């Protein structure tokens, strides 16, 4: 792992970088106001570049509902759905200009999708003058680079993947959105191998958070979250195998939901771990509001047209009006028993619970330690980490062979390699245990052989049933808990804080739907409370790291996580909508334009 790449790999990288640079330059020219003043494909008549730039800025400032039109189609009074108003080509140019601005500061885009402008022209020819336009007509959207796109590599940040043939088929998820009138226009960055929540790799570099450039936007869908939060895409797409949608949403101030695995199935993509065990793999969107989230999910979940492309996806549509319940019974916890959240993230839960109670909803304390005597939080955490690497990391180790180390992943990859040696584990585990019981648990969480792997999967199934039994005993509709253990943190910390992923990974282990809603910002008091051990006790080296990572987190986005029983996405979304009203819309990060 981390060995020098071969000369062939370096040659492929050089050629790829040249093509990639040409793609960005092509998009820059196609969308530049300098060349568009008299272009008939652009809506309106513009005398100066400045006027057209201002028009583009106004387009990008529209929320998704205003850009598209009425979600309920009761009227056609807004932009793209209105006859003779905005068209696809104009909107694509506006968002391309903003995307290029975001890319300069955030390094969130891996490649442009060269066919996007042709797609926009085709969509305008089909639908611009039509009385019946598809719901996503003219809306550009970004694509997480693990989704296969015809004519493009799916590299997941590895040089060796450039030697493989470019993909020959588009991911059905992307195809469906394009069939609905959407325009995929860029691919976005991920962690190398999907093994951390920092979106950084040697092929594309490190993606920065629009709220603070020295912080990560999270991962693995970090490039998507950074671009959408910065205004460079109306909505984004992603996948979630341990928090890959939810962590970036919490770090960047966005809304997302991870559905139950089979409610929304996607093939032709790199899901994070081929041949994985019991972890639920989910797919979803990044949006600025819960209403936008519902709108997009209703276009795909249970859609007969989507199921023609993806037969393994559930036929059950998203029916938000099926349950008229107005008051909910909501469980909550502010500490999962394995890894306590920092004060800001705990406060977000407590304030949300207090607001729910004030509005007449019932709230019930959910105690992880009461689920089952055997399945205590540390035991469950071990189950999670055994499921994350069912082969004890051998697949990941092979991926990293002859690959240059990402500067932020070097320590993590070295630890993974050393932990593969039994003699080194025997020597180092007592030392790790002395400093960190959480670090020791992660190091010891190995399956070892097929019999142990079978036992891990059996116990995962048993725990899921125990969790549901306890849930039902409380008679709750949904559960509110910390979005993560920290807000967004500097780039160097995620590879050292794998313990934190239990916050989100638990609900992949259970395959429960889980969503993220912004809950204000980290305050100066939150940061000060980090140093008060009565509020945030430090009994572990990793908790000290966690505290240090948040030392400068004031003003970063805060969030809460809302969880439901399997296939109860509608309930989760309804509770998310209620919670959204308590905290209000997330402010935009400070941005530059053009």
N, C-alpha and C positions, 0 to 999 in steps of 0.2 A: 504494500500500500504506500502510495506516495513515491514510487520509483519513477525514474525519468521516463518520459514518454518516448516512443520510438520516432525515428526520423519520418516515417510515413504519417504518423499522427500529427506531427508538427507541420508537415506539408499540407495535410488536409485542413488543419486549422488556419493556415495562411490563406488558402483558397476560400475557405468559408468566410473568414473575416473580410476579404475583399468583396465577396458577393453581398454580405450583410451591409457593409458600408455603402455599396451602390444602391441597395434597397432604400436605405434611409435618405440618401441624396435624391433618389427618384421621387419619394414622397414629399420631400421638401419643395422640389420644383413644381410638382403637380398641385400642391396646395397653397403656394405662395401668392398672396394678393398682387404681387408685382406682375404675375403672368395671367391674372384672372379678371382684370378690369373689364375686358370686352369679350369674355368667354360666355357663350350662349348657354352653357351648361349650368352657370351660376344664376341663381334667382336675383332679380333686381338690376338696377342700373347704377353703377358706382363711378364717380368722377375721380376719386383719389384712392390710393392704397389705404390711407388712414380710415376712410369711411368704410371700406370693406373689412378692415381689421376690426373695427368697432362692431360691425354686423356679426362677424364670426364670434367675437367675444360675447355678444348678446345671446347667440345660439347656445354656446357652451354653458352660459349661466342658467339656462332653462333646466328645471328638474325634469325627470323622465316623463312624468304625467303631462306636463305642459308641452314637451317636445313632441310626444306622440299624439296626444289628444285624450279624450275621455276614456278611461278604462272600461266603463260600463257601456260605451257606445250609445248613450242616450242622446248625444248630440255630437256634431263634428265641428266644434268651434275652435280647435287648436291645431296648430302648425302642420305636422306631416300628414295628419288624417284629413286636412282641409284641402279641397280642390283648389289648385292654382296658388298654393302658399309655398312652404318650404319643400325642397326636393332632396333626394338622397345624395346627389353629388355635392350640393352646397353644404349639407350637414357634415358629410365626410371630410370635406376640405377644412371646415371649422375645427372639427375634432382632431384632424391630423396636425394642424398647427399647434393645438394645445398639447397633444401627445408629444410632439417634438420638443416643446418647452419642458414638459415633465421629464422626458428622457434625458435631457441635458443635465438636470439637477439630481434626478433620482436613479438613473440607470435601471429602469424597471422593465424595459422592452428588450426582448432577445432578437426578434426579427419583425419586419413588416410583412404583411400578406400582400404580395405584389398584385394579386388579382382584384383587390378591393375596389379600385376606381372603375375597373371594367364592370364589376358586379353592381356598383352604384348606377352606372349608366344603363345597364340592363334593367334594373329595377325601376328606373325612371321611365324607360320606354314602356314597360309593362303596366305600371300602376299610377304614374303621376297624374294623368287625366282621368283616372278611373273613379267611379262612384263607390266602388268596393275595394278598399285597400287592405292588405294583410296587416295584422296588428303591430308588427315591428317594421313596417315599411320605412326604409331610410334611416334606421337607427344603427350606427356603428357599434360594435362591441369588441371587447378584447378577449383573447383566448389563452388560458394557461397553457404553457408550452409542453405539458404532458399529453395534451389531446392531439391525436394524429391529424395531420393536414396533408392532403395530397400534394406531393412535390416538395415537401419539407422534411427535415430530419426531426426526430424526437430524441434529443440528446440527453435530457435531464442533467445537463452540465458536464457531460463526459466527453472528452476528446475522442475516445475510441468509437463512440456512436456515429461519428462523422464518416467512418469507413463503411457503415451499413448503408444499404440502398435507401433512398428517400421513400417516404410512405406513398402507397398507391391508392389509398382510400381515405376519405374524410371521416372523422369521428361522427357518428349519428347525432350526437348532441349538437354539434356545430351545424350539421346539415339541416336539422330541424329548424334551428333559429334562422338560418339563411332562407329556408323555404317560407318562413313567416315574414320575410322582408328585411330581416336584419343583415348587417354587413360586417363579417369578421375582418378586422383590419390590422391587428397586431397580435403577436405572441409575446407572452410575458415570463419573467424570470422565476426560478425556483432554486431551492438548495441542491447542491450536488448530491444526487442519489436519494433525495427526499429524506435524509436521515437527521435533519435538525430543523429548528424553526427560525433559522437565519437564511434568507434567500441570497446565497452567495456561492459562486463556483468559479473555477479557473477559466472556463470558456467565456462566460458573459460578465464576470465581475460581481460586485456586491450592490444590492439594491438598498436604497436609503428611504427612510420614513419621511413623508412630507411634513410631519409635525416637528421633526428634529433630525437633521441629516446624519448625526452621529449615532442614531438609533436604528434598529432593524424594524421593518414593517411586519415581521413575522414570517412564517412559512408553514407549509410549503407554497401556498398560494400568495406569497408576498409581493411578487411583481404586479399581480392583478390588483391587490388591495391598495398598493401605493399609487398606481395609475388612476384607479377610480376615485380614491380619496382626494387626489390632487386635481380632479376634474378632467382628466385626459381621456376618459371613456365613460359613456352614459351608464353602463353596467358591466360587470365582469363575471367570468365563469371560473369554477374551481372544483377541487376534489378534497375529500377529508378522510384521512385514515388514522388520525390521532389528534386532530385539531387543526388540520391544514386550511380549512375555511375559517374556523372560529378564532384562532389565535390572531391572524392578520386583521380580521374584522375588529377585534378588541383593541389591537395596537393602533389601528388607523381611523377609528371612529366610524365604522360602517355597520350595516345590518346584514346578517346572513342567517341561513338555517341549513343544518345538516339533516336531511331526511333519513328515515329508516332505509337501509340498504336497498331492498327490493321495491320500494315505492317509486324509486327513480333510478333505473339502471343505465349505465353507460359502458359501452365496449369501445374497442380501438383507442386505447389510451394506456399510459403507464400509470398504474394505480398505486404504486409505492412499494409493493412487495409481491411479485408474482408468486402464486402458490401459498398465499398467506393463510393463516388458520382462522380463528374465530373473530378477528377484528372486522367490524362492519365498515365497508367502504362506501362513502356517500358522495354525492355531487350536488352542486348548487350554484347560487349567484351571490354577487356583491351588489348591494344597492344602498341608497341614501335613506330609505324609509321602509317601514314594514309594508305599506300599501304597494310599493314598487316590488317588493319581494313576493307578495301574494300574486300580483299581476303576472309576473314572469313564471312562477311555479304553476299557475293555472294553465299556462300555455303548453305545458309539457307533461306534468304529472297526470297519468291516466289518459293522455291524448291518443285517440285511435291512429292519427297520422304518425305520431311518434312511435307507437308500438309496431307499426309496419316496418320502421327502421330498426327498432330495438324491442323484439318480442319478449325479452326477459323482464322488461319494466312492467310494473303493476298496472292493471286496467282500471284501478280505482281512481277516479278523478278527485281533485282537490275541491271539496264542497264546503265553502266557508259559511253557507247558510243552513247547513244540516242541523246544527245545534244552536238554538236561540238563547242558550244560557248567558246571563249577564253578570252574575256573581260567581266567582270561582273559589274553591278550597285549594289553597296553594301551600305546598311544603317548602321548607327552606333550610339551608345550612350555610354557615359562613366559614367553615373549616371542614375539609374532607377527611381529617384524621391522619393523613399521610404527610401533607405538605401545606402548612398554613399560608394563606395569602398575605401580602403586605397590607398595611392599614388602609390604603386607598381602595383596594379591591374588596376588602371586608366591608368598608363603609358603604360602598355602592349597593351591596346586598341588603344591609340593615336599613338604609334609607328607602330602598325599594319596597321592602317588606312593610315598613311603617306606613308608606303611602298606600299600599294595597289595603291594609287594615283600616286606614282612615276612610277609604272609599267604599268600605262595606264588604270587602272580600274576607274570607276566613284564612288565617295563616296558621300553619302547624309546623313545629320544629321537627326536622328530619334528622335523625341521628344515625350516622353511618355505622357506628359501633353496635347498634341495636338490630341490625339486619340479621346477623347470625353469629353465634359465638366463634365458630371456626373462621368465618370470612371477615376478619378484622381488617381495617384499612391497609396496614402494611402487608398483610397476606395477599390482599386483592391487588395492591401495587405490583407485587412480584408476579402475579398472574398476567397483568398487563404487559410487563416488560418481557416475559417469556413469549407472549403472543406477538409482540413487536418483532422479535428476532427468533422465530420458531426453529431455525437451523443454527441458532447461537451465533449468527452474524456471518456465516460462511458465504452466503450470496453477496452481501455487501462487500466483504473483503475481496471477493473476486472482481467486483465492479471497480474497485479502487486500484487494482494492480496496474502498474505502469502509467498511472494518472498523476499529474502534478497536484500537490496538496493546495487546497484553498487556504489562504492565510488564517482564516477564522476557524477552519475545521481541522487544522493540523493536529492540535492536541487531542481532539476527540478521536480522530482516526487512529492515532498512535495508541491511545488507550484501548480501543476496540481490538487492535491487532495484538497488543500485549495480553489482553484478557483471554485471547484464544489459546494461550499456553497454560496448561494445568499447573505447571511448576511455579509460574509467575503468580497465578492466582493464589496458590498456597502460601507464597511468601508475602504478597501484598495485602491480602484480605484483612489480616489482623491489624495492619497499619491503617488501612482505610476505615475499618470499624471504629478505631480509636477516635478518629476525627469526624466521621460522618456515618451514622447508621443508615441514612438514606443512600449514600453513595455505595456502601457495602451491600445493601439490598439489591441495587441495580447490578453490581458486579457479580453477585451470586445468582441472579435470575437467569439461569440457563436450563435448557431441557436435557442436554447431555446425550440422550438416546431416544429412540422411537417410543419406547414404553413410557418415558417421562413426558414426551410430547403428547401422547394419547391421554395421559393423566391430566396434563395442563388443559387440554381441550374439554375433557369431561368436567373438570372443576369449573371451568368458565361457564359451561351450560348450567351447572347446578347453581352457581352464584347468580346467574341471570334470573332463574326461577325464584331464588330466595329474595332477590331485590324486588321483584314484582309482587311477591307475597307481602313483603313489608310495606310497599307502596299502597297496595290495596287495603291493608289493615288500617292505614291512616286515612283512607277514603279521599285521597287528594286527586285533583285534576292535573296539576302540573307542579314542577319543582323549580325553585330559583336558587342559584348558587353562584360562586365566583366565576367570572369569565375565564380567569387564569390566575396564576399566583402573583403576577406582576403586571404593570402596564408595559408599554414598549421600553426596551432596555438597549444599552449600547451593544454594538455588533459583537464584541468579544465575549459576551456572557452566555448566549444561548447554548453553544456547544458544551459549556461547563455546568449547565443547569437542566440536564435531562429530567431530573426529578420533578420539575414543574409541569411536565406534560400529563401527569396523572389527572390534573384538573379537567382536561378535555378528553384525554384518551379513555377515561373511564366509560364515556358514553359511546365510544366505538366498541369497546369490550362488550358492552350491553346491547349495542345496536339500537339505541333509543334516539329519537329525533331531538335535536338540541339547537337552539338559536342564540344569537348574540344581538343585544340591543345596547347602543351607547347610553352611558349614564353620567354625563358631565365630564369633568376633568379632575386630574390629580391636584390637590391643593397644597399650599405651603404647610398647613397643619399635618396633612398626611405624611409629608416628607419628614417633618420634625418628629412625628410619632415613630418613625423607623428606629430611632435611637433610644426609645423608651422600652426597656425590656419587659415592663409590665404589660405593654400593649403588643409588642412583637418580640417574644422571647427568642434568644439565640442559644440553642442547645446542639447545634450542628454546624459544621463547616459550610455546608451548602446553604444553610439559612443565612449565614454571614455573607456569603456571596450574593444571595438574593437581595439582602439589605443594601449592600454596596452597589449593586446594579441599578437600584432605584434612587440613588442619592440625588440625582438631578432630574427627577421625573415630574416636577411641578409643571402643570398645564398640559401634560400629555392626556390623550383620551382615556376615559374610564368606561367600564361596561359591566353588564351582568349577563349570565347565561340562564336560559329558560329551557327546561327539559320536559318531555312528555313520554308516555308509554309508546311502544312500537306502533306505528301506523296511525298515531294521533297527531299528525302534523297540524291539522286544523286547530286543535286546542292550543298547541304551542304558539302558533301564529296569533291567535286571539289574545293570549296572555302577553305576547310580545307587543301587540298593539296597545294594550292597556299600559304596560310599563313605559312605552315610548312617550305617552302623554305626560308622565311624571317628570321626565328629564328634558323633554323638548328636543328639537333638532340639533344635531351636532354642528357647531360652527365650522367654517372652512379653514383649513390650514393657510398660512400666509403663502401666497403664490405670486409668481411673475407670469406675464403673458406676452408672448412674442419677444 
